Amino acid sequence: KVSFATKNYEVIKRVISVNLKHVPLFLQTNLIEKQYKHLHLNPKWKIFKVYVSSYLSSIIQIISSPVPSLDVHLFITRISPSFLLYHTFCDLSKSLLNNLLLLFTDESELIRSAAMDSTADFLKLHPRFFSLVLKKSFDLYCASYKQTIYQNDEIIKSLTANVLTLVSVNSVMAYQFIFENLRINARTLRDALSLKNKKISKDFYNWKMLGTFD
């Protein structure tokens, strides 16, 4: 039986580093050909698909449950070359984004910035996930209105800046999202005032709702 539990997990960290450096390059070298617009259109895709899926899943697993002493900030800054490979994996893409979004409220400014930058890089390649990121980023921002959620003011500043950046990237979709939120809020307010239902009132009169009106 071979143990990889060496001091400071050096073997595991070395394996992670080597994989991040060579696997994306190897896969793209074998799959990217001019006559095929997307990787999955290449006949070789059938051979590599299971390995690509396993590799991309491992990235998500490391982000969600990093090994002790792993430099999470450094890891996140090195995963962008793998983003192109997520093209046909919708569930894996959502899982990756959800895990990166969770890091938007990390206490470390380096990790927060790296997560936001990586998310932006991912959206450049896969813009169809923009609405997902915008909605969840906005939810994180609104949650900051409850003062017991984030004790660090820098986190709130980061969340605010991130939402503003997203709005500037795709103003059309951002305005659609804003108007949809206004419609939902108006309906919730109407129900809170007319139905006098305790649950509906609680849904409206809360910290998150304050954030949506900002």
C-alpha positions as CSV (number, residue, x, y, z in Angstrom):
1,K,0.0,0.0,0.0
2,V,1.4,3.4,-1.1
3,S,0.7,6.4,1.0
4,F,0.7,9.9,-0.5
5,A,0.2,11.6,2.9
6,T,3.6,13.2,2.8
7,K,4.6,16.3,4.7
8,N,2.4,19.2,3.7
9,Y,0.8,17.0,1.1
10,E,3.7,17.8,-1.3
11,V,3.1,14.7,-3.5
12,I,-0.6,15.6,-4.0
13,K,0.1,19.2,-4.7
14,R,2.8,18.2,-7.2
15,V,0.4,15.9,-9.0
16,I,-2.2,18.7,-9.1
17,S,0.4,21.1,-10.5
18,V,1.6,18.7,-13.2
19,N,-1.9,17.9,-14.3
20,L,-3.0,21.6,-14.6
21,K,0.1,22.3,-16.7
22,H,0.0,19.3,-19.1
23,V,-3.5,17.8,-19.3
24,P,-5.3,20.8,-20.9
25,L,-2.5,21.2,-23.4
26,F,-2.5,17.5,-24.3
27,L,-6.3,17.4,-24.7
28,Q,-6.5,20.6,-26.8
29,T,-3.6,19.5,-29.0
30,N,-5.4,16.3,-29.8
31,L,-8.9,17.7,-30.1
32,I,-8.5,21.2,-31.6
33,E,-8.5,21.0,-35.4
34,K,-9.4,23.8,-37.9
35,Q,-12.1,21.9,-39.6
36,Y,-14.1,21.3,-36.4
37,K,-15.7,24.4,-34.8
38,H,-16.0,22.8,-31.4
39,L,-14.0,20.1,-29.6
40,H,-16.9,17.6,-29.4
41,L,-17.3,17.7,-33.2
42,N,-13.9,16.0,-33.6
43,P,-14.3,12.2,-34.1
44,K,-11.6,11.8,-31.4
45,W,-14.0,13.2,-28.8
46,K,-15.7,9.9,-28.3
47,I,-12.3,8.5,-27.1
48,F,-11.4,11.4,-24.9
49,K,-14.8,12.4,-23.5
50,V,-14.7,10.2,-20.4
51,Y,-11.2,11.4,-19.5
52,V,-12.1,15.1,-20.1
53,S,-15.1,14.7,-17.8
54,S,-13.0,13.1,-15.1
55,Y,-10.4,15.8,-15.3
56,L,-12.9,18.6,-15.2
57,S,-14.7,17.0,-12.2
58,S,-11.4,16.8,-10.3
59,I,-11.0,20.5,-10.7
60,I,-14.4,21.1,-9.2
61,Q,-13.6,18.7,-6.3
62,I,-10.4,20.4,-5.5
63,I,-12.0,23.8,-5.4
64,S,-14.9,22.5,-3.2
65,S,-12.7,20.4,-0.9
66,P,-9.1,21.6,-1.2
67,V,-6.3,19.5,0.4
68,P,-4.8,21.0,3.5
69,S,-2.1,23.6,2.8
70,L,-3.1,23.9,-0.9
71,D,-2.7,27.4,-2.2
72,V,-6.3,27.9,-3.3
73,H,-5.5,31.3,-4.8
74,L,-2.7,29.9,-7.0
75,F,-4.8,26.9,-8.0
76,I,-7.7,29.1,-9.2
77,T,-5.4,31.3,-11.2
78,R,-4.1,28.3,-13.1
79,I,-7.4,26.6,-14.1
80,S,-8.5,28.9,-16.9
81,P,-6.7,26.9,-19.7
82,S,-9.1,24.1,-18.9
83,F,-12.3,26.2,-19.4
84,L,-12.5,25.5,-23.1
85,L,-13.0,21.8,-22.3
86,Y,-16.3,22.5,-20.4
87,H,-18.1,23.3,-23.6
88,T,-20.4,20.2,-23.7
89,F,-20.6,19.7,-20.0
90,C,-23.5,21.8,-18.8
91,D,-23.8,20.3,-15.3
92,L,-20.1,20.4,-14.7
93,S,-20.0,24.0,-15.9
94,K,-22.7,25.0,-13.4
95,S,-21.0,23.1,-10.6
96,L,-17.7,24.9,-11.3
97,L,-19.4,28.3,-11.4
98,N,-21.3,27.6,-8.2
99,N,-18.1,26.6,-6.4
100,L,-16.3,29.7,-7.7
101,L,-19.2,31.9,-6.6
102,L,-19.0,30.5,-3.1
103,L,-15.4,31.9,-3.0
104,F,-16.7,35.4,-3.7
105,T,-17.3,35.8,0.0
106,D,-14.0,34.2,1.1
107,E,-12.1,36.1,3.8
108,S,-9.0,36.2,1.6
109,E,-9.0,39.1,-0.9
110,L,-6.7,37.2,-3.1
111,I,-9.0,34.2,-3.3
112,R,-12.1,36.4,-3.9
113,S,-10.3,38.3,-6.7
114,A,-9.0,35.1,-8.3
115,A,-12.5,33.5,-8.2
116,M,-14.1,36.6,-9.8
117,D,-11.4,36.8,-12.5
118,S,-11.8,33.1,-13.3
119,T,-15.5,33.4,-13.5
120,A,-15.2,36.3,-15.9
121,D,-12.7,34.2,-18.0
122,F,-15.2,31.3,-18.0
123,L,-18.0,33.6,-19.2
124,K,-16.0,34.9,-22.1
125,L,-15.8,31.3,-23.5
126,H,-19.3,30.3,-22.3
127,P,-21.6,33.4,-22.3
128,R,-24.7,31.2,-22.0
129,F,-24.0,31.0,-18.3
130,F,-24.0,34.8,-17.8
131,S,-27.6,34.9,-16.4
132,L,-26.7,32.2,-13.8
133,V,-23.7,34.1,-12.6
134,L,-25.5,37.5,-12.6
135,K,-28.4,36.1,-10.5
136,K,-26.2,34.4,-7.9
137,S,-23.8,37.3,-7.7
138,F,-26.8,39.6,-7.1
139,D,-28.1,37.2,-4.4
140,L,-24.8,37.3,-2.7
141,Y,-24.8,41.1,-2.8
142,C,-28.3,41.4,-1.4
143,A,-27.4,39.0,1.4
144,S,-24.8,41.5,2.5
145,Y,-27.5,43.9,3.7
146,K,-28.0,41.6,6.7
147,Q,-25.1,42.9,8.8
148,T,-24.5,39.6,10.6
149,I,-23.7,37.8,7.3
150,Y,-20.4,39.4,6.3
151,Q,-18.3,41.0,9.0
152,N,-15.6,42.1,6.6
153,D,-16.5,45.3,4.7
154,E,-14.1,44.4,2.0
155,I,-16.3,41.4,1.0
156,I,-19.2,43.7,0.5
157,K,-17.1,46.1,-1.6
158,S,-16.0,43.1,-3.7
159,L,-19.5,41.9,-4.2
160,T,-20.7,45.4,-5.2
161,A,-17.9,45.8,-7.7
162,N,-18.5,42.4,-9.1
163,V,-22.2,43.1,-9.8
164,L,-21.4,46.4,-11.4
165,T,-18.8,44.8,-13.6
166,L,-21.3,42.1,-14.8
167,V,-23.8,44.8,-15.6
168,S,-21.3,46.6,-17.8
169,V,-20.3,43.4,-19.6
170,N,-23.9,42.6,-20.7
171,S,-26.2,45.5,-20.1
172,V,-29.0,44.1,-22.1
173,M,-29.3,40.9,-20.1
174,A,-28.6,42.9,-16.9
175,Y,-31.6,45.2,-17.6
176,Q,-33.8,42.2,-18.3
177,F,-32.8,40.8,-15.0
178,I,-33.4,44.1,-13.2
179,F,-36.9,44.5,-14.7
180,E,-37.8,40.9,-13.9
181,N,-36.7,41.5,-10.3
182,L,-38.9,44.7,-10.1
183,R,-41.8,42.7,-11.4
184,I,-41.4,40.0,-8.8
185,N,-40.9,42.6,-6.0
186,A,-44.0,44.5,-7.1
187,R,-46.1,41.3,-7.0
188,T,-44.6,40.4,-3.6
189,L,-45.4,43.8,-2.2
190,R,-48.9,43.7,-3.5
191,D,-49.5,40.3,-1.9
192,A,-47.9,41.4,1.4
193,L,-50.2,44.4,1.6
194,S,-53.4,42.8,0.4
195,L,-53.3,39.2,1.6
196,K,-51.8,39.9,5.1
197,N,-50.2,36.5,5.1
198,K,-47.5,36.1,7.7
199,K,-45.1,34.1,5.4
200,I,-45.6,36.5,2.5
201,S,-44.9,39.5,4.7
202,K,-41.8,37.9,6.0
203,D,-40.7,37.2,2.4
204,F,-41.0,40.9,1.6
205,Y,-39.9,42.7,4.8
206,N,-36.3,41.4,5.1
207,W,-32.7,42.4,4.5
208,K,-32.5,40.7,1.1
209,M,-35.4,42.7,-0.2
210,L,-33.7,45.9,0.9
211,G,-30.8,44.9,-1.3
212,T,-32.9,44.4,-4.4
213,F,-34.2,48.0,-4.2
214,D,-30.7,49.5,-3.9
